C-alpha cells in the first residue's frame, strides 16, 4: 500500500495547506529509490573526460579529511578524548565531495547498482563497471597527488607534520580480515548516507557530518579517504607499496563494495521491488 501524504485528506486544511503539509512529509521509499537510480543512470552516461575530471577532483578533495584531522590532532593534548574531537576533521572531505557533486567511488556502490538491479541487462552492467573503473582509478590518482603535495617541506608546522605521520598509519593498523570488516561497515554507512540524502532536504549537511563522523570515530576504513593516508605513509617511507595494496587497499575495497552493494543497494531494492513493477493505481490500492 502506498504511504499517505501528510495532510492529503485532512478536513482541517485547505488545498494550499495540504500541499504545504505534503512537501514536509517524508518521501516514499520508491521515490527515494528512483531519485538515487536516476543519479546512477546520469553518471553512467557521462563521457570519459567528465567522469575523469569529477573523480580526480573528488580524490583531491578527500585529501582534506586527512589534513584537517591531522591539524586537529596536532592542536589537541594526548588525551583519551583527542580522537573524538579530531574525527570531526575527517568529515570535511566528504562535505566538499558530496555537496560539490563530485564523483566518489563508494557512492556509486549504490547509485550505479540500482540501475543494474532494475534493468537486469548486460549493457547496464557494462556501463556500471565502466563507471566504477574510471571513478575508482581517478579517485586514487587524486589522493596520490594530494599526498605528494603534503610532502613539500615547510608548508605545515612540525607539529602538523608529526600528526600527519601518525594519522597516516591508521588504515594500515590491522590485519586483512579486520580491515575488510571495517570496510564493510564503512561502505554500508556511506551507501546508506546516499540513500538518506534525498529525504534530508535542508539537513543534508548534518546528515553528511553525522554519517562520516561515525565512520571516523569508529576507525572504519574507506578506500578513498584512507588512500590519502596510506599513500602518504608510503611516500614518507613508513610503509611499503605492498603494505598499501595488501594491508589497506584490497581488503578495504572488498569490504566497501560488499557493504555498499549487499547491505544497502540489494536490500533496499528488494524492499520496494514489487512496487517498481506495479502501476501507480495498483500501489494505491
ZIGI-V706794 format. One record per backbone hydrogen bond with DSSP energy under -0.5 kcal/mol. NH is the residue of the N-H (numbers start at 0). CO is the residue of the C=O. If there is no record, write none. Layout:
NH&CO ; NH&CO
This chain:
1&282 ; 7&4 ; 9&6 ; 12&9 ; 17&13 ; 18&14 ; 19&15 ; 20&16 ; 21&17 ; 22&18 ; 23&19 ; 23&20 ; 24&21 ; 30&27 ; 31&27 ; 32&28 ; 33&29 ; 34&30 ; 35&31 ; 36&32 ; 37&33 ; 38&34 ; 39&35 ; 40&36 ; 41&37 ; 42&38 ; 43&39 ; 44&40 ; 44&41 ; 45&42 ; 50&46 ; 51&47 ; 52&48 ; 53&49 ; 54&50 ; 55&51 ; 56&52 ; 57&53 ; 58&54 ; 59&55 ; 60&56 ; 61&57 ; 62&58 ; 62&59 ; 63&60 ; 64&61 ; 65&61 ; 66&62 ; 67&63 ; 68&64 ; 69&65 ; 70&66 ; 71&67 ; 72&68 ; 73&69 ; 74&70 ; 75&71 ; 75&72 ; 78&76 ; 81&78 ; 83&80 ; 84&80 ; 84&81 ; 85&81 ; 86&82 ; 87&84 ; 88&85 ; 89&85 ; 89&86 ; 90&86 ; 90&87 ; 91&88 ; 93&89 ; 94&90 ; 95&91 ; 96&92 ; 97&93 ; 98&94 ; 99&95 ; 100&97 ; 101&96 ; 103&101 ; 106&103 ; 107&103 ; 107&104 ; 108&104 ; 108&105 ; 109&106 ; 110&106 ; 111&107 ; 113&109 ; 114&110 ; 115&111 ; 116&112 ; 117&113 ; 118&114 ; 119&115 ; 124&120 ; 125&121 ; 126&122 ; 127&123 ; 128&124 ; 129&125 ; 130&126 ; 131&127 ; 132&128 ; 133&129 ; 134&130 ; 135&131 ; 136&132 ; 137&133 ; 138&134 ; 139&135 ; 140&136 ; 141&137 ; 142&138 ; 143&139 ; 144&140 ; 145&141 ; 146&142 ; 147&143 ; 148&144 ; 149&145 ; 150&147 ; 151&148 ; 154&151 ; 160&156 ; 161&157 ; 162&158 ; 163&159 ; 164&160 ; 165&161 ; 166&162 ; 167&163 ; 168&164 ; 168&165 ; 169&166 ; 171&168 ; 172&169 ; 178&174 ; 179&175 ; 180&176 ; 181&177 ; 182&178 ; 183&179 ; 184&180 ; 185&181 ; 186&182 ; 187&183 ; 188&184 ; 189&185 ; 190&186 ; 191&187 ; 192&188 ; 193&189 ; 194&190 ; 195&191 ; 196&192 ; 197&193 ; 198&195 ; 199&195 ; 199&196 ; 200&196 ; 202&199 ; 203&200 ; 206&202 ; 207&203 ; 208&204 ; 209&205 ; 210&206 ; 211&207 ; 212&208 ; 213&209 ; 214&210 ; 215&211 ; 216&212 ; 217&213 ; 218&215 ; 219&214 ; 225&221 ; 227&223 ; 227&224 ; 228&224 ; 229&225 ; 230&226 ; 231&227 ; 232&228 ; 233&229 ; 234&230 ; 235&231 ; 236&233 ; 237&232 ; 238&232 ; 243&239 ; 244&240 ; 245&241 ; 246&241 ; 246&242 ; 247&242 ; 248&243 ; 249&244 ; 251&247 ; 252&248 ; 253&249 ; 254&250 ; 255&251 ; 256&252 ; 257&253 ; 258&254 ; 259&255 ; 260&256 ; 261&257 ; 262&257 ; 264&259 ; 265&260 ; 266&261 ; 267&263 ; 268&264 ; 269&265 ; 270&266 ; 271&267 ; 271&268 ; 272&268 ; 274&271 ; 275&271 ; 275&272 ; 276&272 ; 282&278 ; 283&279 ; 284&280 ; 284&281
